[in-house]
Amino acid sequence: MTSTTTRAAVARTVREAGARVVATLARMTHDVQLAEDAVQDASLRALTAWEAEGIPNAPRAWLTVAARRRALDLVRREAARGGKEEEAIRVQNLFRAEPPDSDVPDDLLRLIFTCCHPALSTEAQVALALRTLCGLSTAEVAHALLVPEATMLKRLTRAKQKIKQARIPYRVPPAAELPDRVRGVVSVVYLLFNEGYVASAGDTAIRTNLVDEATRLAWLLHELMPDEPSVSGVLALMLLHDCRREARLDGHGDPVLLADQDRSTWDQDKIRVGVELLGHGLSRTPDRPDPYVVQAAIAACHVLAPSYATVPWSAIVSWYDVLLTVSDTPVVRLNRAVAVAELCGPAAGLAEVDGIPDLPHYAWWHATRSLLLARLGRHEDAEKARETALGLDANLVLHHGLSTGDVIA
């Protein structure tokens, strides 16, 4: 039987390096499914090998070598069946030409542009990104996108087959094609960041490796498209959120609410760069607001306030009104309702929350109602909403917030 220590080491290695290994193998084999299968097989092998031989000094290198060998075995087997020996030789030569633990910095970026190819539907782009880049299981992706697991499995399978059969290239497209891809790519990078910033899986509230990876990718995008407002906006938004990293968890790893965070620990360099990028984004969008630039403006209102008591809620509500003109979604309306509650009181916020349709399966909608009902003294109704929220989401931040009776921040 595999020990807890070994299982934890394998899980950590896959969580921190799995996406990069998949991206590299996908680039070489032109097959996302094969790359994922190879990494999964290598992970299973690691459980046995590491238990018997000990955890290697370089777990990521071990996983990479094992996955590459497994991928090559699968390519050879497929080639023997289909008479595609040239393909097997091509992949073998690629593997030989590249160091076993090479760290090609933009392999993930190539995979993102591949996932966001116009030949794939928006739903497929998002699902593939969550599966391959965030490392979520098919069940977790289905849960995140509110569809049955069987439906999600079919959607992912079709998307991977389409990439393989259409020979969609694994590359960052030339400059002329970038504008048509930027919206999807920016969305994927922000999804990756969000999965790290508020982890929906795993035993930690923050997955810092995903936050760092998303930020690195956003900087690469900014180098590619420095004048694209949504790129400036999403990078600013991520920096203005992540500037609070050190203050978001206490010494026990539990979340610290925004109102209680020590603002002296916030990263001033990230705030300065984020605000500069925000100004750049605003100057590039004089006629039509960009959703990411507007969200960065909201984040700036929070981090530039000297204290929680001086947060400019009126300005934040106004920015949410601007955001609704270009991104009118139930979640944006829920966030605006939170700001309204801070500005005008819990009754006004609750009226806004109850007026939002299409969110009965969204845990944060129930969690927000729970908090506002509690502030209004309706404790029985608040408890019912709290139980519903906890039944819908396993997120540690949500659980902690509800258990302490404070969620909004």
Number of C-alpha atoms within 10 A of each C-alpha: 6 12 11 9 12 19 18 12 17 22 16 14 18 21 17 19 17 24 22 22 28 30 26 26 27 22 21 19 23 21 22 25 18 20 27 23 16 26 25 18 16 23 23 13 16 25 20 16 15 20 17 11 9 11 17 14 8 10 17 19 17 19 28 25 18 20 27 24 17 20 28 21 15 17 22 21 14 15 16 12 10 9 11 14 15 11 15 21 15 13 19 20 12 15 19 10 9 11 10 17 16 11 12 11 13 17 21 25 24 20 27 28 24 25 30 26 22 13 15 18 14 14 14 21 25 22 25 30 26 23 19 23 26 24 24 21 14 20 15 17 24 20 16 15 14 12 12 13 17 11 11 23 15 10 17 21 14 14 22 20 14 14 20 16 11 10 11 14 16 25 16 18 14 7 9 7 10 15 10 12 17 18 13 19 26 23 19 25 28 23 19 23 27 19 22 23 22 18 20 23 18 14 10 16 23 24 21 19 15 24 24 17 18 27 22 17 24 24 17 16 20 19 11 14 17 16 13 17 24 26 30 28 29 31 30 33 26 26 26 30 20 22 21 22 16 14 21 21 17 12 8 6 11 15 20 18 18 16 13 12 19 14 20 10 13 20 18 16 12 18 23 16 15 27 23 14 24 27 17 19 28 22 11 18 14 9 8 11 19 23 20 26 28 25 23 30 25 22 21 21 18 20 21 17 13 11 14 14 9 11 18 17 21 14 15 23 20 14 18 24 17 18 23 16 11 13 17 13 13 18 16 16 21 22 18 24 25 25 23 23 21 18 18 12 15 22 15 16 24 22 15 17 25 14 12 16 10 9 15 13 14 17 21 22 21 24 28 26 27 29 25 27 21 19 16 14 11 13 15 12 13 23 19 14 21 25 15 19 25 18 11 15 18 15 18 20 22 24 18 17 19 21 12 9 17 18 21 21 10
